[in-house]
Amino acid sequence: MASIINSISFNNFFNFYGDYNQNMYEFNSGLNVIVADNMSGKTKIFSAFSWILNDEVIDSDKEINQIVKVENFMVQMISDKAKSETSLDDDVKCGVLLKFSDENFEYEIEKSITATKINDGSATDLQNWECIPNEVNVSKKDLSRFDFIPIYDQDEKLEIIDKVIRREFRQYSLLRGEAVDRILDFSNKNSLKAAIDTLANISKVDTLIKLTEYLVNRADKDLTNERKRHIGDKEKFEQKVKERDEFRKRLTSQEKNLKTEQQQLIKAKAERDELLNLVSTAQEREKIRSQRSLVENEIEEKDLQHSELLNTIQDHFFDPQSAWLLYKTGHYEGNFNKLRDTYIEDQKEKRIINEVRSGDHSFLTKLPEGSPDSFSLRKMLKEEKCFVCGRSADEHSEPWNHIQSVLNAHTKPNKLHKSKHSFNALLDALMRSSSALSIQIDKIESEVSETRKNDVKYRQEKKKLRSRYDDYRNDLLGLGEVDGHKDTSTINQFGGAERRVERHEASIKEIENKIHDLKAELKDKNNEIKRLSYQDLNIVFEEQLSILTDIDKMANRTRIRLMDEIIEKLEQKSNEYYKLLTESSSADGGIIRIKRQADEIFSVELEDKDGNKQYGLSEGFQRMKKLAVIMGIIASKEDGRLGYPLIADAPLSTFGKGLIEGFFQQVPQVFHQSIIMVKDLFDGTSDDNLNDIGKEVLQEIKASSGSMHLNLIDKGQSQIERETSIKRY
Amino acid sequence: MTSNELFNKLLEEPVLIEKYGLKEKHLKKITLTTKGDLQIIEALKLIIQGVEYANPNVSIYKQIKTQFNLK
């Protein structure tokens, strides 16, 4: 019989300031959505349901939301604004009122607390308040009547609260974000088993198995006693029984170890498989980081080499051994020589003029135009011939002496001119010192060119390296850059899980061998006991034990068959929902496979159509997988639809657009009423605060049933003044 | 799961045909309430009824022993 939540309202509950009439959400059957941005009260609404059903609320101020008992959280639950308006010794009430109905009755459940301000001071200081939980108010009204009748019987009150959502279904009906993952932690042996128990009441078979085990033990004891009665050598018999019991004990212990190891193996495999989705990306990121680090080192090295080259350029300019300062000054040497010659000639002229003025006319004997130079004159003297007129000039003859006097006049002045300001010495010194550098000037061009080439080379290499560095950075961003330590930790965790898988597999093999040996030895011992006691034995005891042992085996095998049938049905249903939930997504989410890993341990995996395990699917798909299994559990049990509402807080936080659409389309198919608190449909920039999917969902709701509300909060207000306002679309 | 459903599930076990020589036709006729003469089936009925009525284990075993004519 389906129950429908008609409304929930708040009285000074967290940010919902004011009385019940001011803070009310009205719901219908079908899809009911409460859209709210972060910090706008989604989790508070969920807390309100949780208070009514479980006496718990969510402490969302903690980094990881924690479930806390209401009795330990009363002051924090009261609206800060209401508290700040309460004077010393005055009271303030905080409460939640839930109205729901079934086919015959309408019910009201109110849970509330009253807080008294006992000290002056901060309204948020816990020490300043005394809180008392009020009596839970429950009342019901026949749909054909007008008045509600208060319920006073505590058991009846609890029964009515159970009508909202039956206890065993609350874990599937009250979903909160990541809690979906915890509801079905498939690595936990009890998780799926609990679900199957819920589905099939398989606990009856468990009771049967426990009973048959007991019966086998009793029959075995009776048989042993019967044998003892017929035995001759009682001492030997007792010894054999003792030995056999010891083997049995060891066998039971090893079977227990085997189960533990199998469970640990499943857990390690689940952890490894879960990490496998992350580790390949983490390894890839680590590889890129390592390559990026190499490039970083290369850039550093190139930077060093480049700056060394640039420093060398400076050295070339200021090093006395280097001529780079004279770069492009080669032409100055020629100019210098010309100017020096001019200077010397000028000096000579000045000297002659001075000598002439002082009466020395030796320099006036000027050679005519085109006269030979001193070299030619010396040659003339040597060859005793005048090259000018072509006549002979014998040694010490008049022509020869003339040539000699011309040479003397030319090369050996009578007096050395001494100038007060002669720069000859300076110019000579300059010439001498520059001559060493002047040789290098010609090489400067090629040296500069070589250096420039190296500079360009370094710049290009550095540019290439920086580009490679940027590529690595972009690759990392593409892979979802995370802290390097986290990746190292993921890789280490994966390695650890792999080692654990290997260790447990080896242990299982070892234990299985031990069990095999123990069973063989036990059989031997039983035969020995049988041989010792066979005379006059009442064989009915043997028959009884044999039949009860067979019944015990039948019970165990029936349990396995039942579970397999349920699993098959669950797998089929889960896949139906998984397909529908993920059909709007472009990625192939694979097929859900529920596999028996050991006696009572199952794993839920995603495989492709060829039976290969699918790794690397997004968290959204993983969550959808679990949601589909939850829907499958409900559908298997409740003929396709759950008679209780689904109340979910932020179940879509890791879903993509396609998955969100699928979720809103399929949830109404399984839950006759759903109340979903989401941020994913919110768009603060839109006129109606809804994004495209939100608008579509609203149209769907308007076309069928359900409701949509919007929570708004003035985030500009201080926490103490802050209140949530509710808008119904 | 009702007692009848559980009983019928148990009757599907092949050991009844393979070891105890029961025929499928015969198995289909067996119910929790009809009296039979095959020890294993009668013991099974006692056990399932014991589970259903939450009888103490000790008394269920006593009933089985009586059925086997054991003291």
Chai-1 contact restraints between the chains, C-beta under 6 A:
chainA,res_idxA,chainB,res_idxB,connection_type,confidence,min_distance_angstrom,max_distance_angstrom,comment,restraint_id
A,N201,B,M1,contact,1.0,0.0,6.0,A-B,restraint_1
A,K204,B,M1,contact,1.0,0.0,6.0,A-B,restraint_2
A,T207,B,V51,contact,1.0,0.0,6.0,A-B,restraint_3
A,L208,B,V51,contact,1.0,0.0,6.0,A-B,restraint_4
A,L211,B,N57,contact,1.0,0.0,6.0,A-B,restraint_5
A,Y214,B,N57,contact,1.0,0.0,6.0,A-B,restraint_6
A,L215,B,Y61,contact,1.0,0.0,6.0,A-B,restraint_7
A,R218,B,Y61,contact,1.0,0.0,6.0,A-B,restraint_8
A,V540,B,F68,contact,1.0,0.0,6.0,A-B,restraint_9
A,V540,B,L70,contact,1.0,0.0,6.0,A-B,restraint_10
A,Q544,B,F68,contact,1.0,0.0,6.0,A-B,restraint_11
A,I547,B,Q39,contact,1.0,0.0,6.0,A-B,restraint_12
A,I547,B,I40,contact,1.0,0.0,6.0,A-B,restraint_13
A,I547,B,A43,contact,1.0,0.0,6.0,A-B,restraint_14
A,D550,B,V15,contact,1.0,0.0,6.0,A-B,restraint_15
A,I551,B,L44,contact,1.0,0.0,6.0,A-B,restraint_16
A,M554,B,L10,contact,1.0,0.0,6.0,A-B,restraint_17
A,M554,B,E13,contact,1.0,0.0,6.0,A-B,restraint_18
A,T558,B,K9,contact,1.0,0.0,6.0,A-B,restraint_19
A,T558,B,L10,contact,1.0,0.0,6.0,A-B,restraint_20
